[in-house]
Amino acid sequence: MKQLEINLTKVYDFVPQSEIEALIPSCKQAMDLLNSGRGKGSDFLGWLHLPSATDEKLITDIQKTAARLRENCEVVVVAGIGGSYLGAKAVIDALNNSFDWLDTKRQNPVVVYAGHNISEDYLFELSRLLEGKRFGIINISKSGTTTETALAFRLLRTQLENQLGKEAARQNIVAVTDASKGALRQLAQQEGYKTFVIPDSVGGRYSVLTPVGLLPIAVAGYDIRQLLAGALAMEKRSETAFEQNPAAQYAATRNALYQQGKKIEILANYHPKLHFVAEWWKQLYGESEGKEHKGLFPAAVDLTTDLHSMGQWIQEGERSIFETVISIASPNQEVVIPTDTDNLDGLNYLAGKGVDQVNKMAELGTQIAHVDGEVPNIKIELPALNEYHLGELLYFFEKACGISGYMLGINPFDQPGVEAYKKNMFALLQKPGYEAESAAIRSRL
């Protein structure tokens, strides 16, 4: 079977291959720290062998629960924030029909999201959408007290119980949470909700291959076994020597570019279905590497769309950037450009070609232009956009992130900076227990 491939040739004019290879000892040391569990944050390495260690009973249970939600619900709301929803949304959006919400002959529920913002208008509009509809909730939170998600779940649970009654509502609620502690675990036991466990050793941004991601993906009707199979193939490849290991090559190359003054990595794609894969990637790398005043800034563009907005800056702005391009070798569908007698748009020279041929030439032409404009390019090619190759891609990025973080000398598995806004928000809201902080922060206003 064809597999994910990485192409670094458009980097070598900026960082010679020899300089990347000079980082192999550092890369190997980082891999050893990761694989041995001796590095910083080693309590959070449970994701490392998820593809090979996921129990068949768990997969069957997830599929059975997903089938029940598909049977009972027109809409399923995934309540979570950060990694608790981004991985699932990345895969579902990548595999869904681009106009899924307009499908009138549905076989699976519409999957929507809540708990990832604190917008009153968003929650009001979601509530209105769900009125009179058969809906379910997948609530994803280790603690059950994350403000955004807990607030949304309280509103959604109240609405569902009002519409169905408490007994029927509990059949449409699933909690994905801690194994034994936390507010959501307590509520689930009290109310009798079906539950799945978020392993203690897996942080949110690395959790897409746990029930956090697998359950919503299965509800949407996609093959989680194939997703895990692709991830397993990459797990095995990422344990090989540097020359055969795409994750190690990516980690070393981006660190070499960073050392040369490239401070921003732009993840680009030429397939709009990959937009939320980029959003998931941004969290993975931003939250993992942005510490101790270190780390590449992760940005993303959808091309060719953003060539008509960000293209000018990429081509001629400050030369602090490089691009990593996700390319899809073969589209799942074919659209052939017709001949037009009048040819007023001047496109007859493209007649008979598939739209993807035009897209590929736009991709190649952009790469040449950007390299000429002193923007190094890494290319990651997937043979096709399906569950298997998405599984490869997700695990590839996860493994490379762990290696890259250790090469930077930071802990890629914590996120201490995320707590700062929460403390200020709780103080401003006068949350019990934050009286001193409330007084201190109000004196600054």
C-alpha distance (Angstrom), angle and dihedral (degrees) to the residues before:
residue distance angle dihedral
M1 . . .
K2 3.79 . .
Q3 3.77 114.3 .
L4 3.78 143.3 -163.6
E5 3.79 111.8 -69.4
I6 3.81 132.0 -164.6
N7 3.82 122.5 -149.2
L8 3.81 118.7 -163.6
T9 3.81 100.3 170.3
K10 3.82 92.8 107.3
V11 3.81 89.7 58.7
Y12 3.80 98.4 55.9
D13 3.82 95.6 78.8
F14 3.81 87.6 62.0
V15 3.80 102.2 32.7
P16 3.80 112.6 21.1
Q17 3.78 116.2 -126.4
S18 3.81 88.2 -116.9
E19 3.82 90.9 61.5
I20 3.80 91.4 52.2
E21 3.78 90.6 47.6
A22 3.81 88.6 50.5
L23 3.82 86.0 66.4
I24 3.83 92.8 57.3
P25 3.84 93.0 97.4
S26 3.83 90.3 51.3
C27 3.81 89.9 45.7
K28 3.79 91.9 48.9
Q29 3.80 90.7 49.5
A30 3.82 89.5 51.5
M31 3.80 90.8 49.2
D32 3.79 90.6 49.7
L33 3.82 90.8 51.0
L34 3.79 89.6 49.7
N35 3.78 97.6 45.6
S36 3.80 95.3 42.2
G37 3.80 95.2 45.9
R38 3.81 92.1 -126.9
G39 3.80 96.8 119.7
K40 3.79 131.8 93.3
G41 3.79 113.2 -70.2
S42 3.80 93.1 19.6
D43 3.81 89.6 152.5
F44 3.81 86.5 74.3
L45 3.80 101.6 56.2
G46 3.79 96.7 104.0
W47 3.83 90.3 111.5
L48 3.81 91.8 61.1
H49 3.81 96.3 84.4
L50 3.79 101.4 21.1
P51 3.83 93.6 118.0
S52 3.81 92.8 55.4
A53 3.81 97.8 33.6
T54 3.82 103.9 44.1
D55 3.79 107.5 121.8
E56 3.80 119.1 -121.3
K57 3.80 90.0 -135.5
L58 3.80 89.8 58.3
I59 3.81 92.1 50.9
T60 3.80 90.8 49.7
D61 3.82 91.2 48.2
I62 3.80 91.3 50.0
Q63 3.80 91.3 50.0
K64 3.81 92.2 47.3
T65 3.81 91.8 50.7
A66 3.80 91.3 45.4
A67 3.81 90.2 51.7
R68 3.82 90.2 53.2
L69 3.80 91.9 50.9
R70 3.81 91.0 47.0
E71 3.79 89.8 52.1
N72 3.81 95.3 45.9
C73 3.80 102.4 37.6
E74 3.78 141.7 62.4
V75 3.80 90.0 -173.1
V76 3.80 130.4 25.6
V77 3.80 117.6 -162.5
V78 3.81 115.8 -151.2
A79 3.81 106.7 -154.1
G80 3.80 112.2 -161.6
I81 3.78 144.0 100.6
G82 3.81 134.0 -131.4
G83 3.78 111.4 -10.8
S84 3.78 89.9 -0.5
Y85 3.79 90.1 77.0
L86 3.82 110.5 6.0
G87 3.81 96.7 76.6
A88 3.79 93.2 51.0
K89 3.80 92.5 44.6
A90 3.81 91.0 48.2
V91 3.81 92.5 55.8
I92 3.82 96.8 38.3
D93 3.81 93.7 48.9
A94 3.80 91.3 45.8
L95 3.81 91.9 53.8
N96 3.81 100.8 33.8
N97 3.76 125.3 95.1
S98 3.80 104.7 -95.8
F99 3.81 89.1 -121.3
D100 3.78 96.0 41.7
W101 3.79 95.4 138.8
L102 3.84 90.3 61.8
D103 3.81 94.5 54.0
T104 3.81 108.5 120.1
K105 3.81 95.3 -176.0
R106 3.77 98.9 59.6
Q107 3.77 124.9 175.1
N108 3.81 94.0 180.0
P109 3.81 134.2 38.5
V110 3.77 122.8 -94.5
V111 3.81 106.6 -103.8
V112 3.82 114.0 -143.6
Y113 3.79 131.9 171.7
A114 3.78 138.0 -126.5
G115 3.78 137.5 162.5
H116 3.81 92.9 55.0
N117 3.81 94.8 98.8
I118 3.82 140.5 22.5
S119 3.78 97.6 -128.5
E120 3.80 113.9 143.6
D121 3.80 91.9 -161.0
Y122 3.83 91.4 51.7
L123 3.80 92.6 50.7
F124 3.80 92.5 44.7
E125 3.80 91.7 51.0
L126 3.80 91.5 46.8
S127 3.80 90.4 50.7
R128 3.80 90.6 51.4
L129 3.80 90.7 48.5
L130 3.80 91.2 53.3
E131 3.81 95.9 49.3
G132 3.78 109.5 119.7
K133 3.81 92.7 0.4
R134 3.77 128.1 119.1
F135 3.79 101.0 -117.0
G136 3.77 139.6 165.8
I137 3.78 136.0 -161.0
I138 3.79 131.7 -135.5
N139 3.80 104.2 -166.3
I140 3.81 112.1 -162.8
S141 3.80 118.4 -169.4
K142 3.79 133.6 121.2
S143 3.78 93.0 -150.5
G144 3.78 102.9 25.8
T145 3.81 88.7 -140.3
T146 3.82 102.5 83.8
T147 3.80 99.3 130.7
E148 3.81 100.3 -132.5
T149 3.80 95.4 45.6
A150 3.81 98.0 37.9
L151 3.80 91.1 50.4
A152 3.80 92.9 50.4
F153 3.81 92.4 45.3
R154 3.80 92.5 51.2
L155 3.81 90.2 54.2
L156 3.80 94.5 43.2
R157 3.81 95.0 45.7
T158 3.81 90.7 50.1
Q159 3.81 91.2 50.7
L160 3.80 93.3 46.6
E161 3.80 92.6 49.2
N162 3.81 90.7 48.0
Q163 3.80 91.3 50.8
L164 3.82 99.5 42.2
G165 3.78 106.9 16.2
K166 3.79 123.2 -109.2
E167 3.81 98.0 -81.2
A168 3.80 95.6 51.1
A169 3.81 92.2 40.5
R170 3.80 93.2 58.6
Q171 3.82 89.3 59.9
N172 3.81 88.8 60.8
I173 3.81 97.4 47.8
V174 3.80 124.1 85.9
A175 3.80 123.4 -177.8
V176 3.79 120.6 -153.0
T177 3.78 104.3 -168.3
D178 3.80 149.6 117.6
A179 3.79 118.1 -33.3
S180 3.80 96.3 -120.6
K181 3.80 115.6 -6.0
G182 3.78 142.9 50.6
A183 3.78 137.2 64.6
L184 3.81 95.6 -78.0
R185 3.81 92.9 50.4
Q186 3.81 89.3 50.5
L187 3.81 92.3 48.0
A188 3.82 92.3 46.9
Q189 3.80 91.6 52.6
Q190 3.78 91.3 45.7
E191 3.82 94.5 49.2
G192 3.80 98.8 33.8
Y193 3.81 97.9 -118.5
K194 3.77 120.7 169.0
T195 3.81 107.0 -106.1
F196 3.78 141.5 -162.4
V197 3.78 125.6 -168.3
I198 3.79 128.5 -116.8
P199 3.82 101.9 -149.9
D200 3.80 113.5 -118.8
S201 3.79 88.5 -130.2
V202 3.83 95.3 58.5
G203 3.80 121.3 79.2
G204 3.79 119.7 -147.2
R205 3.80 98.0 -104.2
Y206 3.83 90.8 52.3
S207 3.82 94.3 45.6
V208 3.82 104.3 91.5
L209 3.83 92.1 105.0
T210 3.82 92.5 52.8
P211 3.84 123.8 75.3
V212 3.83 85.8 -80.6
G213 3.81 88.9 77.4
L214 3.78 103.7 13.4
L215 3.83 96.8 60.8
P216 3.83 97.5 53.4
I217 3.81 90.4 41.7
A218 3.82 90.1 52.6
V219 3.82 90.9 46.7
A220 3.81 88.1 55.3
G221 3.82 87.6 56.9
Y222 3.80 101.8 -105.6
D223 3.80 129.5 138.3
I224 3.79 108.2 -104.1
R225 3.80 91.5 -179.4
Q226 3.80 89.7 62.2
L227 3.80 90.5 46.3
L228 3.80 89.6 54.2
A229 3.82 91.5 43.7
G230 3.80 90.9 57.3
A231 3.79 90.7 46.7
L232 3.81 89.9 49.6
A233 3.80 91.3 53.5
M234 3.81 89.3 53.2
E235 3.81 92.0 44.5
K236 3.79 88.2 59.1
R237 3.82 94.4 44.0
S238 3.80 91.5 49.4
E239 3.80 90.8 58.4
T240 3.82 92.9 60.6
A241 3.81 131.2 91.5
F242 3.80 119.0 -66.9
E243 3.81 94.5 -99.5
Q244 3.83 92.1 59.7
N245 3.81 97.2 32.8
P246 3.83 114.3 92.9
A247 3.82 93.7 -176.0
A248 3.81 91.8 55.1
Q249 3.81 91.6 45.4
Y250 3.81 91.5 51.7
A251 3.81 92.8 47.3
A252 3.80 93.3 49.2
T253 3.81 94.2 44.9
R254 3.79 95.9 50.3
N255 3.82 89.6 47.9
A256 3.81 90.5 50.2
L257 3.81 90.1 51.4
Y258 3.81 90.6 46.9
Q259 3.81 90.0 53.8
Q260 3.82 88.3 52.3
G261 3.82 91.0 58.3
K262 3.80 100.3 -92.3
K263 3.80 100.4 138.9
I264 3.83 101.1 168.2
E265 3.80 127.2 59.9
I266 3.79 115.0 -162.0
L267 3.80 114.9 -159.2
A268 3.80 106.7 -151.6
N269 3.78 131.0 -172.8
Y270 3.80 136.0 179.4
H271 3.80 95.0 -151.4
P272 3.84 117.8 75.4
K273 3.79 91.0 -150.0
L274 3.82 87.6 72.7
H275 3.81 95.1 62.8
F276 3.80 94.5 105.2
V277 3.79 92.7 41.6
A278 3.81 83.2 64.5
E279 3.81 91.3 47.8
W280 3.81 89.8 52.0
W281 3.83 89.8 47.3
K282 3.81 91.0 50.8
Q283 3.79 91.5 56.5
L284 3.80 93.1 43.4
Y285 3.79 94.5 53.8
G286 3.80 99.8 29.9
E287 3.79 94.8 51.4
S288 3.80 93.8 39.1
E289 3.80 101.0 46.5
G290 3.81 106.7 24.6
K291 3.82 97.7 96.5
E292 3.79 140.5 112.7
H293 3.83 88.6 17.6
K294 3.80 89.5 -63.2
G295 3.77 136.8 111.3
L296 3.78 141.9 76.3
F297 3.80 115.8 -82.9
P298 3.84 107.4 -119.1
A299 3.80 115.6 -139.5
A300 3.80 131.7 164.5
V301 3.79 141.3 -154.7
D302 3.80 134.6 -171.2
L303 3.79 109.7 -137.2
T304 2.92 142.5 -119.1
T305 3.84 85.1 13.2
D306 3.80 95.7 59.9
L307 3.80 93.1 45.4
H308 3.80 83.3 79.3
S309 3.81 91.1 56.3
M310 3.82 112.8 18.0
G311 3.80 95.5 23.4
Q312 3.79 94.3 91.8
W313 3.81 93.2 53.2
I314 3.81 92.9 46.0
Q315 3.80 91.1 49.6
E316 3.80 99.7 44.0
G317 3.81 110.8 7.1
E318 3.79 127.4 103.2
R319 3.81 109.8 -40.4
S320 3.79 95.1 -125.2
I321 3.81 94.8 110.0
F322 3.77 143.8 84.6
E323 3.80 129.7 -175.1
T324 3.76 131.5 -129.3
V325 3.80 108.0 -163.6
I326 3.81 123.5 -158.7
S327 3.79 107.5 -153.3
I328 3.82 126.4 -171.7
A329 3.81 109.6 -146.8
S330 3.81 97.9 -156.8
P331 3.83 128.7 20.5
N332 3.80 118.9 -134.1
Q333 3.81 92.4 -127.0
E334 3.81 136.6 36.9
V335 3.81 127.6 -134.9
V336 3.82 116.7 179.5
I337 3.80 119.7 -154.3
P338 3.84 111.0 -121.8
T339 3.80 129.0 -138.6
D340 3.81 117.0 -106.3
T341 3.80 119.3 -154.6
D342 3.82 96.3 -144.5
N343 3.83 94.1 39.3
L344 3.81 90.2 -161.9
D345 3.81 90.3 156.2
G346 3.81 90.8 52.1
L347 3.80 93.0 -128.2
N348 3.81 100.3 123.7
Y349 3.80 89.3 103.1
L350 3.82 85.1 70.3
A351 3.82 95.6 47.8
G352 3.79 112.7 128.6
K353 3.78 93.9 21.6
G354 3.78 123.6 113.7
V355 3.81 116.8 -112.9
D356 3.80 89.1 -120.0
Q357 3.81 90.2 60.8
V358 3.79 88.3 59.7
N359 3.81 90.7 45.8
K360 3.81 91.6 51.2
M361 3.81 91.7 51.8
A362 3.81 89.2 49.2
E363 3.80 87.8 51.5
L364 3.80 93.5 48.7
G365 3.80 93.4 43.0
T366 3.81 90.8 50.3
Q367 3.78 92.2 48.9
I368 3.81 91.5 52.5
A369 3.82 91.2 46.6
H370 3.79 93.5 48.7
V371 3.80 93.7 46.4
D372 3.82 88.2 49.2
G373 3.82 85.6 51.4
E374 3.83 89.5 55.8
V375 3.79 97.6 -101.7
P376 3.83 111.1 135.8
N377 3.80 113.9 -137.5
I378 3.80 130.8 -148.1
K379 3.81 113.9 -169.9
I380 3.80 123.8 -153.7
E381 3.79 112.2 -173.1
L382 3.81 125.6 -163.2
P383 3.81 116.2 -165.0
A384 3.83 90.4 -137.3
L385 3.78 141.2 -16.3
N386 3.81 105.7 -99.2
E387 3.79 140.5 114.3
Y388 3.80 95.5 -84.1
H389 3.79 96.7 52.0
L390 3.81 92.8 41.4
G391 3.80 87.2 55.1
E392 3.81 88.4 53.2
L393 3.80 91.6 49.2
L394 3.80 96.6 47.6
Y395 3.78 94.2 49.7
F396 3.83 91.1 42.8
F397 3.80 90.7 57.6
E398 3.82 92.9 43.6
K399 3.80 94.5 50.9
A400 3.80 93.2 43.6
C401 3.81 89.6 49.9
G402 3.79 92.5 55.3
I403 3.80 91.7 48.1
S404 3.80 93.4 44.6
G405 3.80 92.9 49.0
Y406 3.78 92.3 53.5
M407 3.80 89.9 47.2
L408 3.82 86.9 56.5
G409 3.79 90.1 51.8
I410 3.81 96.0 -119.4
N411 3.80 135.7 113.5
P412 3.82 105.0 -98.3
F413 3.79 93.5 -168.7
D414 3.81 106.0 61.0
Q415 3.82 131.9 66.3
P416 3.82 109.6 -160.6
G417 3.80 93.3 158.7
V418 3.80 92.6 62.5
E419 3.80 90.8 68.9
A420 3.83 94.8 64.1
Y421 3.80 96.8 77.3
K422 3.81 91.7 43.8
K423 3.80 93.1 56.1
N424 3.80 91.1 49.7
M425 3.81 92.7 45.9
F426 3.82 92.3 49.9
A427 3.80 90.3 48.1
L428 3.81 92.2 50.3
L429 3.81 91.2 47.5
Q430 3.82 89.6 49.1
K431 3.78 93.6 -125.0
P432 3.81 112.0 -170.6
G433 3.79 109.7 -93.0
Y434 3.81 93.3 30.6
E435 3.82 97.8 82.9
A436 3.81 95.5 122.0
E437 3.79 92.4 45.2
S438 3.82 90.0 48.2
A439 3.77 91.7 54.6
A440 3.80 92.4 46.0
I441 3.77 96.5 49.0
R442 3.81 94.9 44.1
S443 3.78 89.0 55.8
R444 3.81 87.4 62.1
L445 3.82 96.0 52.6
